[in-house]
Amino acid sequence: MKRKVTMQDIADKLGISKNSVSQALTGKGGVSADTKDLVERTAAELGYVYKGKKSLKENRQLTIGLIATEFAFSIKTFFGEIFLSVEQNAIKNGADLLIQSISESAKKDLILPSFIEEKKVDGIIIVSHISLDYINKVISTGIPTVLIDHHHPLVHADAILTNNRFGAYLATKHLIDLGHREVAFVGNVDFSPSYYERMEGYLLALKEANIAPKDEVMFLTEKEESDAIDQTIKSLKQIPSAWLCVNDGFGFMVSSSLKNLGLKIPDQVSVCSFDNGLLSQLSDPPITTMAINLKLFGSNAFNLLLWRMDHPNEPVQEILLPANLIKRGSTGRVKS
């Protein structure tokens, strides 16, 4: 059973006394406004709820709206777990949850769900990318909003994100440490800022190892479709010895295409991906991947949204969740 977060945990994280944490959370005074705000924000991030504070259900029934594209809803192995985590946290906090997918036509015509347009929700959680204009229209309603797995310099909203740059850096470094000097990168970086950040982490690892990036092995506009991946790999005059893929879907397709060409993984070529979803586990061999605790997206997003409701004028917050390397059978040392 997961240990409950305590005031002492908050105190240890901030380097202050437990008494100061108690004063900040109870509102009894004795601490500065900045310290009070920092303690409350940290408590929300860690998932701590002050026992003397009434629950949402005791105060009033909150209603939260969750929206995402039809595409995001279709990826059940990744976003499905995030949706479930949000739902579980809504139930835990006694809040109602309204869920709606956003169609391509609604996205194009900037048509908001009726529960947002009519302001029937107290807060909104947006999962993944929809479009810049659409997200900003949601934010313009004034309803507190938190983004999951997406952010943008022109979007003024709190966000829960993966530490994409460092995660991709670690994945690329893993391949380089195995002796690979030509590491391909696969993913449509225009689709998501997360993918672009993973490319930046990839480039950082190459630079650190004094490996010059090669445009011919950086597939930055690749579609996440098996036929497109097959065509791209078949067109190469020389196959790179290692491949970093922005997600497990790309990793699975790249792995399949390489095997279809008769290449043995990891004896002749290595593949590493991102997310630790079901596809990375079902692949043969299982794919080395950067693991993300998807449950943390939902819990952190819900806690941050509750904090934002109480602190509407505070600066935008972005919480980075760690990604950890899980070594499996798809990566190996370069054969001499």
PALUM-127263 format. One line per field, with one value per residue: x, y, z of N, C-alpha, C in turn; residue in three letters. Coordinates in steps of 0.02 Angstrom, whole numbers, plus 32768, in hexadecimal, padded with zeros to 4 digits. Layout:
BEGIN
n.X	[X|...];
n.Y	[Y|...];
n.Z	[Z|...];
ca.X	[X|...];
ca.Y	[Y|...];
ca.Z	[Z|...];
c.X	[X|...];
c.Y	[Y|...];
c.Z	[Z|...];
volum	[ALA|...];
***
This chain:
BEGIN
n.X	[802A|801A|8077|8035|8042|8093|8097|8119|815E|814A|818B|820F|822B|822B|8286|8267|821C|81AB|814A|8140|8107|808C|8056|804A|7FEC|7F7C|7F5E|7F79|7FD4|807B|80D1|8117|80BE|80F0|812F|80C0|8079|80D4|80DA|8055|804E|80AF|8077|8007|8046|8081|8014|7FD6|7F56|7F12|7EDC|7E85|7E3C|7DA9|7D65|7D4F|7CD1|7C8F|7C92|7C5D|7C12|7C81|7C9A|7CF3|7D38|7D75|7DD2|7E07|7E55|7E05|7E62|7EBF|7E6D|7E64|7EDB|7EEE|7F4A|7FA3|7F6D|7EF7|7F13|7F35|7EBC|7E71|7EB4|7E99|7E0F|7E07|7E3F|7DE2|7D73|7DA8|7DB1|7D2F|7CF4|7C96|7CAD|7CB5|7CC3|7D00|7D20|7D7B|7D4F|7D94|7D53|7D18|7D8B|7DC5|7D62|7D5D|7D02|7CC3|7CA7|7C02|7BFB|7C68|7C58|7BE2|7C0C|7C03|7C59|7CD7|7D5C|7DDA|7E29|7E9D|7ED1|7F63|7F8F|7F23|7EFD|7F52|7F00|7E86|7E9C|7EBE|7E44|7DF7|7E37|7E1B|7D9C|7DA8|7D9F|7DF4|7E7F|7EDD|7F63|7F90|801E|8041|8077|8093|80E7|808E|801D|7FC6|7FC1|7FBC|8020|803E|80C7|8138|81E5|8228|829C|830B|82EC|82F3|8376|83B6|838D|83CA|844F|845E|845D|84CF|8530|8532|857F|8552|8560|8519|8483|83DD|834E|82A2|8204|8175|8196|814E|80D1|80C4|80FB|813E|817D|81D6|8228|8260|82AE|830A|834B|8386|83E0|8432|8472|84BB|8510|855A|85A2|85F4|85C3|8592|84F4|848F|8433|83F8|83D3|8377|82D6|8261|81E0|8194|810A|809E|8089|8086|80A0|80DD|8150|818D|81AA|8202|8271|8296|82C5|8341|83F0|8450|843B|8425|8478|8434|8397|8334|8295|8205|8196|8141|80F2|812D|81A6|8181|8157|81CB|8222|81DE|81E7|8271|828D|8245|8296|82F4|8350|83A1|836C|83AF|8427|8455|841E|83E2|8353|82FE|827E|81F6|818D|8160|80EE|806C|808E|8119|8137|80FB|813F|81B8|825E|8230|8226|82A5|8288|8253|820B|816F|8112|8073|8005|8026|8012|7F87|7F69|7FBD|7F91|7F0D|7F1F|7F68|7F0A|7EA9|7EF4|7F08|7E87|7E78|7EDB|7ED6|7F20|7FA5|804C|8062|8073|80E2|80F5|8170|817A|81DA|8238|8266|82E8|82C8|8316|8311|8300|831C|8389|8438|84EB|8559|858A|862B];
n.Y	[7FC4|806F|80EB|816E|821C|828C|831C|8328|82F5|835A|83C2|8390|838E|8415|8448|8484|849E|8427|8465|84E2|84BB|848E|8505|854D|8502|8502|8585|85D7|863B|8681|865B|8694|86DC|86AD|8636|85EF|85E0|8592|851D|84F1|84DA|8476|8413|83F5|83C1|834E|8308|8318|832B|8399|8367|83AF|83F6|8409|838C|8389|835A|8376|8400|8432|83EF|83CD|83DC|8397|83AB|8343|8341|8309|82E0|827A|8224|8218|81D8|815F|811F|80B2|806D|80CA|8153|8127|80F4|8169|81AF|815C|816D|81F4|81EB|8197|81EB|8250|820F|81EE|826D|8292|82D0|82F6|82B5|82E8|82AE|82C6|82A8|82FE|8323|8325|8385|83D6|8406|844E|84AF|84EE|84C8|84BC|8444|8435|843A|8486|84FD|852C|853D|84D8|8490|8489|8482|8457|83D2|83B6|833D|8316|8356|83C7|843D|84D8|854B|8515|84EA|8564|85A4|855C|857F|8606|860E|861F|85BB|8558|84FF|846E|8424|8385|832D|838A|842A|84D9|856C|85D3|85B4|85D3|857F|8509|8473|83C2|8363|82F3|82DB|82F6|831A|82F3|826D|823A|8258|81FF|8185|8189|8194|8118|80C5|80F5|80D5|804E|8042|8071|80DC|8117|814F|8149|81B8|81B8|81FD|8269|8306|8378|835A|8358|83B9|836E|8308|8354|8383|830B|82F1|8357|832A|82B7|82EF|8334|82CC|8293|82FE|8308|8294|82AF|8293|82B5|82ED|82A0|82D1|8276|8208|8234|8235|829C|82BF|8252|81E6|8191|8108|8063|8042|80B5|80BA|8042|805F|80CB|8090|802A|8077|80A2|80A9|807D|802D|8076|8049|8056|808B|810F|8129|8194|8169|80D4|809E|80C5|8084|7FFC|7FEC|800E|7FAA|7F38|7F4F|7F4C|7EC7|7E89|7EA0|7E44|7E5B|7E40|7E5B|7E74|7E62|7E93|7F10|7F93|7FC8|804A|8092|80FC|8113|8097|8047|7FCE|7F9B|7F9E|7F37|7EC8|7EB7|7E56|7E3D|7E78|7F2A|7F9B|8027|80CD|80E1|811F|8152|8147|8158|81BF|8230|8248|8257|82C2|8325|8338|8362|83D8|8422|8437|8485|84F5|8526|8560|85BC|8626|8690|8676|8658|85F6|8546|84BF|8415|839C|82F3|8260|81F7|8151|80E2|8045|7FB4|7F40|7EB5|7EED|7F3C|7F3D|7F1E|7F60|7EF6|7EBD];
n.Z	[8000|7FD8|802C|808F|806E|80DB|814D|8174|8107|80AA|80EC|80ED|8065|8045|809C|8116|81BA|8206|8250|8213|819A|81C8|81FB|8185|813C|818E|8198|8204|8214|8230|81CE|8133|80A6|802E|8055|8084|800D|7FC4|8011|8007|7F7D|7F6D|7FBD|7F70|7EFE|7F31|7F56|7FD1|8049|80B9|8157|81A7|8150|80F6|8089|7FD5|7FBC|8032|8034|7FB5|7F23|7EA9|7DF9|7D78|7CD7|7C56|7BC4|7B22|7A85|7A05|79D4|7A3F|7A9D|7A5E|7A72|7ADA|7B2A|7B5B|7B72|7BA9|7C28|7C67|7C62|7CB6|7D2F|7D4A|7D5A|7DCB|7E2B|7E2C|7E61|7EDE|7F16|7F1D|7EAE|7E1B|7D75|7CD1|7C2F|7B8B|7AE0|7A61|79C1|7918|78CA|792C|7968|78FE|78E5|795D|79C3|7A5F|7AE3|7B28|7BB3|7BD4|7B8A|7BC4|7C42|7CA7|7CEE|7D6F|7D5F|7CE4|7C8F|7C15|7BA9|7B56|7AB1|7A5C|7A07|79EF|79E6|7A0F|7A94|7AD0|7AC2|7B1A|7B92|7B93|7BC6|7C4B|7CA8|7D1D|7CE2|7CBA|7C65|7C21|7BF4|7B92|7B5C|7B37|7B00|7AE4|7B27|7BB5|7C37|7CBE|7CC6|7CBA|7C9D|7C46|7C6A|7BE7|7B9B|7BEB|7BFA|7B75|7B5D|7BB7|7B7F|7B00|7B26|7B61|7AF0|7AAE|7B0C|7AFB|7A8F|7A15|798C|792A|7938|7917|7910|792C|790E|790C|7922|7918|7942|79CC|7A58|7AB7|7A6E|7A25|7A8C|7AB2|7A45|7A57|7ACB|7A99|7A3B|7A93|7AD8|7A6F|7A50|7AC7|7ABE|7A57|79D7|7938|7904|7886|77FD|77A6|77F1|7849|7862|785E|783E|7835|7818|788A|7859|781D|7796|7765|77B4|778C|7706|7713|7757|76FE|7696|76B9|769E|76F3|778C|7829|78C2|7938|797D|79B5|79EE|79F8|7A3D|7A7A|7A17|799C|79B7|79B7|7932|78E9|7918|78E7|785C|7846|7867|7804|779A|77AE|7810|78AC|7951|79F1|79AF|7934|7926|798E|79EF|7A3F|7AA2|7ADE|7B6A|7B9F|7B83|7B58|7ADA|7AD4|7B28|7AED|7A78|7A1A|7A23|7ACB|7ADD|7B0A|7B6F|7BA2|7C38|7C72|7CFB|7CEB|7D3D|7D90|7D45|7D45|7DD0|7DF8|7DA1|7DCB|7E50|7E39|7DF3|7E55|7EAB|7E58|7E4E|7ECB|7EC7|7E5E|7E27|7E28|7DE1|7D49|7D59|7D3B|7D43|7D43|7D1C|7D42|7CCF|7CBB|7C8D|7C48|7C2F|7BAE|7B3D|7ABF|7AA9|7A94|7A9A|7A1E|799D|797C];
ca.X	[8000|8041|807A|8016|806E|808A|80B3|8162|8176|814A|81C0|8250|8234|8237|82BC|824C|8203|8167|811F|8133|80D8|804B|803E|8038|7FB0|7F43|7F50|7F7C|8007|80BD|80FB|810B|808E|8115|8138|807E|8069|8102|80C4|8016|805D|80D3|8046|7FDE|806F|808D|7FD4|7FC4|7F19|7F12|7EA4|7E55|7E19|7D70|7D6E|7D26|7C8C|7C72|7C8B|7C2C|7C20|7CA5|7C94|7D30|7D33|7DB1|7DCB|7E41|7E41|7DF0|7EA0|7ED9|7E42|7E6D|7F19|7ED9|7F82|7FC7|7F40|7EC2|7F28|7F32|7E75|7E5C|7ED1|7E72|7DCE|7E10|7E4A|7DA2|7D4B|7DC8|7DA4|7CE8|7CE3|7C79|7CD9|7C95|7CF7|7CEA|7D54|7D75|7D55|7DBB|7D2A|7D12|7DCD|7DCD|7D31|7D63|7CC3|7CD1|7C71|7BCF|7C08|7C99|7C38|7BB0|7C2F|7BE5|7C90|7D00|7DA1|7DE1|7E68|7EA6|7F04|7F88|7F87|7EE8|7F1A|7F62|7EC5|7E51|7EAE|7EB8|7DFD|7DE1|7E54|7DFA|7D5E|7DB7|7D9A|7E37|7E90|7F1F|7F74|7FB7|8049|8044|807E|80A7|80F6|8055|7FE4|7FCF|7F9D|7FE5|802A|8062|80EE|8170|8226|8236|82E1|8339|82DB|830F|83BF|83CA|8383|83FE|848E|845F|8471|8514|855A|8537|85AE|8532|8575|84E7|8442|83A6|8318|8263|81C9|815D|81A1|811B|8093|80C1|8138|8161|81A8|820C|8255|8285|82E2|833E|8371|83AD|8417|845F|849C|84EA|8542|8585|85CD|8618|85A8|856E|84B3|8489|83EF|83DD|83B9|8348|8295|823E|819B|817B|80C6|809B|8066|80B5|80B3|810C|818F|81AA|81C4|823D|82AA|82AA|82E6|8383|8428|8472|8410|8447|847C|8408|835D|830E|8251|81E6|8165|8142|80D3|8163|81D6|8166|8157|8211|823A|81BF|8202|82B7|828B|822C|82D0|8321|8381|8396|836D|83DB|8468|846B|8403|83C0|831A|82E9|8243|81E2|814A|8155|80AA|8062|80B0|8161|813A|80E5|816E|81E6|8261|8214|824D|82C1|825E|8252|81CB|814D|80DC|8039|7FD6|803A|7FF5|7F44|7F69|7FDC|7F65|7ED3|7F36|7F7B|7ECC|7E8B|7F1E|7EFB|7E46|7E82|7F10|7ECC|7F4C|7FEB|806C|8057|809D|80EF|8113|8191|817C|8216|8235|829C|82FB|82BD|833D|82F4|8327|8323|83C7|8474|852A|856B|85B5|8668];
ca.Y	[8000|80AB|8112|81B0|8256|82AE|835F|8321|82EC|839D|83E7|8376|83A2|845D|845B|84AE|8476|840D|8498|8515|849D|848E|854B|8562|84DF|8513|85CD|85F7|866F|866B|8651|86C7|86CA|8685|85F2|85D0|85CC|855C|84E1|84DA|84C0|8436|83E3|83E0|8398|830E|82E7|831C|834F|83A9|8344|83DE|8417|83E2|836F|83A9|8344|8399|8446|8435|83BD|83E8|83B8|83A0|8395|8328|833E|82F3|82D1|8235|81FD|8209|81A6|811F|8100|809C|8055|8102|8185|8105|80F0|81AD|81BD|8135|818C|8231|81D5|817E|8224|8274|81E8|81F6|82B0|829F|82FC|82D8|82BC|82E7|829E|82CC|82A9|8337|830C|834F|83BF|8403|8426|847E|84E6|8507|84BC|84A2|841B|8460|8444|84BC|8539|8543|8541|84A9|846E|84B5|847D|8431|83B0|83A8|8309|8318|8390|83CD|846F|8514|8575|84F5|84EC|85A9|85B5|853F|85A8|8648|860B|8630|8580|853E|84CA|844D|83FA|8348|8318|83BD|8470|8503|85AF|85FF|859B|85E8|854F|84D9|8435|8388|834D|82C6|82FA|82D9|8324|82C8|8227|8229|825A|81C0|814E|818E|8184|80CF|80A9|8108|80AE|800B|8044|8089|811F|8132|8145|816A|81D3|81B1|8219|82A7|8338|83AD|8343|8365|83D5|8338|82E7|8383|8383|82CC|82FB|8381|82FF|828C|8317|8344|8291|828E|8333|82F6|825C|82C7|8273|82E6|82D4|8299|82DD|823D|81D6|8256|8233|82CA|82C9|820F|81D4|8155|80D6|802E|8045|80ED|80A4|800F|8081|80F2|8065|8008|80A6|80B3|8085|805D|802D|8088|8011|8062|80B6|812B|813A|81C1|8145|808B|808E|80C8|8050|7FBC|7FEB|800C|7F67|7F09|7F5B|7F34|7E7E|7E75|7EA3|7E0E|7E70|7E23|7E8A|7EAE|7E4D|7EBD|7F54|7F9F|7FF5|8064|80BC|8128|810E|8056|8030|7F87|7F88|7F90|7EF7|7E93|7EAE|7E1E|7E3C|7EB4|7F66|7FC7|8063|80FC|80D5|8157|813D|816A|8169|81FF|8266|8257|826F|8304|8355|8347|838B|841A|8444|844D|84BD|852E|8542|8589|85EE|8638|86C4|8661|8648|85B3|8511|8484|83DF|836A|82AF|823E|81BD|8124|80B2|7FFE|7F90|7F01|7E8F|7F0C|7F63|7F17|7F3B|7F5B|7EBC|7ED1];
ca.Z	[8000|7FD2|8069|808A|8075|811B|8152|8179|80C2|808C|810E|80D6|801F|8041|80C9|814B|81F1|8202|826E|81DF|816B|81E9|81FD|8141|8125|81B9|8192|8247|8215|8245|8193|80FF|8070|7FFC|8071|8085|7FC8|7FB1|8035|7FE9|7F3B|7F76|7FD7|7F37|7ED2|7F52|7F62|8018|8059|8100|8177|81C4|811A|80DD|8047|7FA2|7FC2|806B|8023|7F7F|7EF0|7E6F|7DBA|7D4F|7C92|7C37|7B7C|7AFA|7A40|79F9|79CC|7A81|7ABC|7A3C|7A8A|7B1D|7B52|7B78|7B8F|7BCF|7C6E|7C82|7C6E|7CF0|7D6A|7D57|7D73|7E0F|7E57|7E32|7E91|7F1F|7F30|7F1D|7E77|7DDE|7D3C|7C90|7BFD|7B45|7AAC|7A32|797C|78EB|78B6|7966|7970|78C8|78EB|79A1|79E6|7AA2|7B01|7B47|7BFB|7BDA|7B6F|7BF4|7C82|7CD6|7D12|7D99|7D47|7CA6|7C82|7BCE|7BA1|7B17|7A85|7A31|79DA|7A15|79E7|7A36|7ADB|7AE7|7AC8|7B5A|7BC8|7B92|7BED|7C90|7CD2|7D2B|7CB2|7CBF|7C2B|7C2D|7BBC|7B5E|7B6F|7AFF|7B19|7ADA|7B4E|7BFB|7C60|7CE2|7C9F|7CD5|7C64|7C4F|7C60|7BA6|7B85|7C11|7BEB|7B33|7B65|7BD6|7B4F|7ACC|7B47|7B69|7AAF|7AA2|7B3B|7ADF|7A57|79D8|7978|78FD|7958|78F3|7939|7907|792E|78EF|7956|7911|7960|7A14|7A77|7ADB|7A3E|7A15|7AC5|7AB0|7A12|7A75|7AF7|7A6B|7A20|7ACA|7AE5|7A37|7A58|7AFF|7AA8|7A1C|799B|7910|78ED|783D|77E6|7782|7820|7875|783F|788B|7828|7826|782F|78B4|7831|780D|774F|775E|77D3|7760|76CA|7727|7767|76C0|7668|76D2|7681|772B|77C7|7867|78F0|7971|796F|79ED|79D8|7A28|7A66|7A71|79D7|796B|79C7|79A1|78E8|78D3|7927|78B7|7819|7845|7867|77C2|776D|77C0|7843|78EE|7989|79EB|7996|78FC|792D|79CF|79ED|7A80|7A99|7B15|7B88|7BC1|7B7A|7B4A|7A9C|7AE1|7B4B|7AC0|7A41|7A20|7A6B|7AEC|7ACC|7B3D|7B6B|7BDA|7C5A|7C91|7D28|7CD0|7D72|7DAD|7D1D|7D5D|7E15|7DFA|7D7D|7DF5|7E89|7E20|7DE1|7E95|7EC2|7E2C|7E60|7F07|7EBA|7E18|7E0F|7E2D|7DA0|7D2C|7D74|7D12|7D6B|7D19|7D38|7D2A|7CA2|7CD0|7C5A|7C54|7BFD|7B99|7B0C|7A7D|7AA4|7AA3|7A85|79D7|798F|7957];
c.X	[802C|803D|805C|804A|805F|80A6|80FF|8181|817C|8183|8205|825E|8248|8270|82A5|8232|81BC|8135|810E|8102|8092|802D|8026|7FF5|7F72|7F30|7F53|7FAF|8049|80EC|80E8|80D9|80B0|811E|80F6|806C|8094|80ED|8085|8022|8080|80A4|801A|8006|807A|804D|7FBE|7F84|7F17|7ED3|7E70|7E2C|7DE1|7D7E|7D42|7CDD|7C69|7C67|7C54|7C41|7C42|7C9A|7CD0|7D22|7D75|7DA6|7E0D|7E27|7E29|7E2D|7EBD|7EB0|7E4C|7EAB|7F0F|7F14|7FAA|7F97|7F08|7ED3|7F27|7EEA|7E5D|7E76|7EAC|7E2F|7DD3|7E1A|7E0C|7D76|7D66|7DB7|7D5A|7CD1|7CC3|7CA9|7CB1|7CCC|7CDA|7D26|7D45|7D81|7D7F|7D94|7D22|7D53|7DD6|7DA1|7D31|7D22|7CD2|7C98|7C40|7BDD|7C3E|7C79|7C08|7BCB|7C0E|7C19|7CB9|7D49|7DA4|7E27|7E6A|7EDF|7F21|7F76|7F44|7EFA|7F24|7F24|7E8E|7E5F|7EA8|7E70|7DE1|7DF9|7E31|7DB8|7D69|7DB1|7DE1|7E45|7ED6|7F28|7F9C|7FDC|8048|8050|8096|80B4|80BB|8016|7FF1|7FA5|7FCF|7FEA|804F|8085|8121|81B1|8243|827F|8311|832B|82FA|835B|83D8|83C4|83B9|8442|8495|8477|84BA|8544|8562|8564|8591|8548|8545|84A2|840D|8372|82D8|8229|81B6|8161|8170|80DA|808C|8101|8160|8192|81E3|8240|827E|82BC|831B|836A|839F|83EA|844A|848D|84CF|8523|8573|85B6|85F6|8604|857F|852C|84B0|843F|83CF|83C4|838C|8306|8262|81F6|8179|8135|80C9|8070|8098|80CD|80E7|8150|81B2|81CD|8203|827A|82C3|82D1|832D|83BA|844F|8446|8439|8445|844F|83D2|833D|82CB|822D|81B0|8167|8121|8106|8196|81C1|816A|819D|822E|821F|81DD|824A|82B9|8273|8263|8303|8355|836E|839E|837B|841F|8483|8454|83DE|8388|8307|82AF|8233|819A|8140|810C|80A8|8089|80FA|8169|8128|8115|819E|8228|8240|8243|8266|829E|8268|820D|81B1|8116|809D|8007|7FE6|801F|7FB2|7F43|7F86|7FB0|7F2A|7EE7|7F48|7F3D|7EAA|7EB2|7F0F|7EB8|7E4B|7EB4|7F0C|7EFE|7F96|8008|805E|808A|80A5|8113|812F|8193|81B8|8206|8271|82A9|82ED|82E1|831D|831E|8333|8362|8402|84B2|8536|8599|85F1|8670];
c.Y	[803E|80D4|8157|81E6|8279|82F5|835D|8318|8330|83C6|83D2|838D|83EB|8474|848B|8480|845E|8440|84CF|84FB|849F|84D4|8562|8542|84F1|855D|85F2|8630|8653|865D|8686|86AD|869E|863D|85CD|85B6|8591|851B|84C5|84BB|847C|8400|83C8|83B1|8352|82E7|82E7|8344|835A|838D|8374|8402|83EB|83C7|8395|8399|8368|83E2|8450|8402|83DE|83BC|83CA|8386|837C|8323|8329|82E5|8288|8208|81E9|81D3|8161|80FA|80EA|8086|808D|8132|8165|8101|8135|81BF|819A|8155|81CC|821E|81BE|81B7|824E|8251|81F1|8238|82C2|82CE|82D5|82E4|82B5|82DF|82A6|82CD|82E3|831D|833B|838E|83F0|8428|845D|84BB|8505|8502|849A|8474|8449|846C|8478|84FE|8558|8547|8516|8481|84A1|84B5|844F|8411|839E|8376|830C|8355|838E|83FD|84AE|8540|8557|84FA|8533|85C0|8599|856B|85EC|8649|861F|85F6|8565|84FF|84AF|8420|83BD|8336|834A|8401|8496|8549|85DF|85E7|85AA|85BA|8522|8498|8400|8367|8317|82EE|82DD|82DF|82F5|827F|8211|822A|8218|8185|814E|817C|8139|80AE|80B8|80E0|8066|8008|805E|80D1|813F|811F|816C|8183|81D2|81CE|825B|82DE|8372|839A|8358|8386|83A1|8315|8313|8384|8342|82CF|8324|8358|82D0|82B2|8328|8309|8287|82C0|8322|82C0|826F|82A1|82A8|82C9|82D2|82A1|829F|8205|81F6|825E|825A|82D7|8287|8204|8194|8120|80A3|8031|807C|80DB|8072|8030|80A8|80C6|8040|8035|80B7|8089|8060|8064|8041|804E|8019|8094|80CD|8143|8162|81A1|80FB|8076|808F|8091|800C|7FB6|7FE7|7FC7|7F34|7F11|7F41|7EE8|7E64|7E77|7E6D|7E1F|7E54|7E58|7E63|7E9E|7E7C|7F05|7F59|7FD2|8009|8094|80E2|8118|80CF|8041|7FE6|7F70|7F78|7F4D|7EBC|7E86|7E74|7E30|7E7B|7EEF|7F8B|800B|808F|80F7|8114|813A|8164|817E|81AC|823A|827A|8274|82B5|8338|8368|8373|83D2|8443|845F|8489|84FC|854F|8571|85C1|8605|866A|86B3|8652|8600|8582|84D9|8450|83AA|8327|828A|8206|8192|80EF|806A|7FD8|7F4C|7EE3|7EAF|7F35|7F38|7F39|7F31|7F20|7ED2|7EA9];
c.Z	[8000|8013|805F|8093|80B6|8118|8155|8133|80A0|80AA|80F4|808F|8019|806F|8100|8182|81E5|821E|823B|81AB|8188|81EB|81B8|812B|814E|81B5|81D4|8249|822C|820C|815F|80CB|803C|8015|8071|8040|7FB2|7FD2|8016|7FA5|7F3F|7F90|7F9E|7F0A|7EEF|7F60|7FAA|8020|80A4|8121|8193|818F|8101|8097|8016|7FAB|7FFB|805C|7FEF|7F4B|7EB5|7E32|7D8E|7D09|7C78|7BEC|7B5B|7AB4|7A3B|79F1|7A0F|7AA3|7A9C|7A54|7AD2|7B49|7B73|7B9A|7BB9|7C19|7C8F|7C91|7CAD|7D31|7D7C|7D76|7DBC|7E40|7E60|7E66|7ED8|7F3F|7F2E|7EE6|7E3E|7DA4|7CFB|7C5B|7BB7|7B16|7A7D|79EC|7953|78D7|78EF|7972|793C|78D1|7931|79C8|7A29|7AB8|7B26|7B91|7C07|7BC3|7BA2|7C3B|7CB8|7CFB|7D38|7D84|7D0B|7CA3|7C37|7BC6|7B5A|7AEE|7A61|79F9|7A04|7A1C|7A13|7A81|7AF6|7AEB|7B08|7B94|7BCC|7BB7|7C35|7CC0|7CDE|7D01|7CBE|7C82|7C42|7BEE|7B83|7B7E|7B33|7B1A|7B14|7AFE|7B98|7C28|7C84|7CBB|7CC7|7C9A|7C78|7C47|7C1F|7B91|7BA8|7C03|7BA9|7B35|7B83|7BA6|7B1A|7AE9|7B51|7B28|7A9F|7ACE|7B24|7AA1|7A16|79C9|7946|7918|7932|7925|790F|792E|790E|7924|7951|7933|79A8|7A2D|7A9D|7AAC|7A2B|7A4E|7AC8|7A7B|7A2F|7AA5|7AD0|7A51|7A56|7AD9|7AAE|7A3F|7A8F|7AEC|7A6A|79DD|7975|78F9|78A1|7829|77C7|77B0|7855|7850|7869|7878|7819|7841|7858|7893|781A|77C4|7744|777A|77A7|7724|76DB|7732|7729|7691|767D|76B1|76B7|7769|7805|7898|792D|795E|79B0|79D2|7A0D|7A53|7A55|7A30|799F|7978|79AE|7955|78CC|78DE|78F6|7872|7813|7842|7823|778D|777C|77F3|7887|7925|79C9|79CC|7960|7902|796F|79C7|7A35|7A76|7ADA|7B2A|7BB2|7BBE|7B67|7B0D|7AA7|7B03|7B1E|7A87|7A4F|79FD|7A8A|7AE4|7B0A|7B37|7BA8|7BFA|7C7B|7CBE|7D15|7D06|7D91|7D85|7D39|7DA2|7E1B|7DD8|7DA9|7E30|7E73|7E0E|7E20|7EB0|7E99|7E3C|7E9D|7EFC|7E71|7DFC|7E13|7DE8|7D8A|7D49|7D41|7D3E|7D3C|7D3D|7D1B|7CF9|7CB2|7C9A|7C71|7C1D|7BEE|7B61|7AC9|7A74|7ABA|7A88|7A3B|79CE|7966|7917];
volum	[MET|LYS|ARG|LYS|VAL|THR|MET|GLN|ASP|ILE|ALA|ASP|LYS|LEU|GLY|ILE|SER|LYS|ASN|SER|VAL|SER|GLN|ALA|LEU|THR|GLY|LYS|GLY|GLY|VAL|SER|ALA|ASP|THR|LYS|ASP|LEU|VAL|GLU|ARG|THR|ALA|ALA|GLU|LEU|GLY|TYR|VAL|TYR|LYS|GLY|LYS|LYS|SER|LEU|LYS|GLU|ASN|ARG|GLN|LEU|THR|ILE|GLY|LEU|ILE|ALA|THR|GLU|PHE|ALA|PHE|SER|ILE|LYS|THR|PHE|PHE|GLY|GLU|ILE|PHE|LEU|SER|VAL|GLU|GLN|ASN|ALA|ILE|LYS|ASN|GLY|ALA|ASP|LEU|LEU|ILE|GLN|SER|ILE|SER|GLU|SER|ALA|LYS|LYS|ASP|LEU|ILE|LEU|PRO|SER|PHE|ILE|GLU|GLU|LYS|LYS|VAL|ASP|GLY|ILE|ILE|ILE|VAL|SER|HIS|ILE|SER|LEU|ASP|TYR|ILE|ASN|LYS|VAL|ILE|SER|THR|GLY|ILE|PRO|THR|VAL|LEU|ILE|ASP|HIS|HIS|HIS|PRO|LEU|VAL|HIS|ALA|ASP|ALA|ILE|LEU|THR|ASN|ASN|ARG|PHE|GLY|ALA|TYR|LEU|ALA|THR|LYS|HIS|LEU|ILE|ASP|LEU|GLY|HIS|ARG|GLU|VAL|ALA|PHE|VAL|GLY|ASN|VAL|ASP|PHE|SER|PRO|SER|TYR|TYR|GLU|ARG|MET|GLU|GLY|TYR|LEU|LEU|ALA|LEU|LYS|GLU|ALA|ASN|ILE|ALA|PRO|LYS|ASP|GLU|VAL|MET|PHE|LEU|THR|GLU|LYS|GLU|GLU|SER|ASP|ALA|ILE|ASP|GLN|THR|ILE|LYS|SER|LEU|LYS|GLN|ILE|PRO|SER|ALA|TRP|LEU|CYS|VAL|ASN|ASP|GLY|PHE|GLY|PHE|MET|VAL|SER|SER|SER|LEU|LYS|ASN|LEU|GLY|LEU|LYS|ILE|PRO|ASP|GLN|VAL|SER|VAL|CYS|SER|PHE|ASP|ASN|GLY|LEU|LEU|SER|GLN|LEU|SER|ASP|PRO|PRO|ILE|THR|THR|MET|ALA|ILE|ASN|LEU|LYS|LEU|PHE|GLY|SER|ASN|ALA|PHE|ASN|LEU|LEU|LEU|TRP|ARG|MET|ASP|HIS|PRO|ASN|GLU|PRO|VAL|GLN|GLU|ILE|LEU|LEU|PRO|ALA|ASN|LEU|ILE|LYS|ARG|GLY|SER|THR|GLY|ARG|VAL|LYS|SER];
***
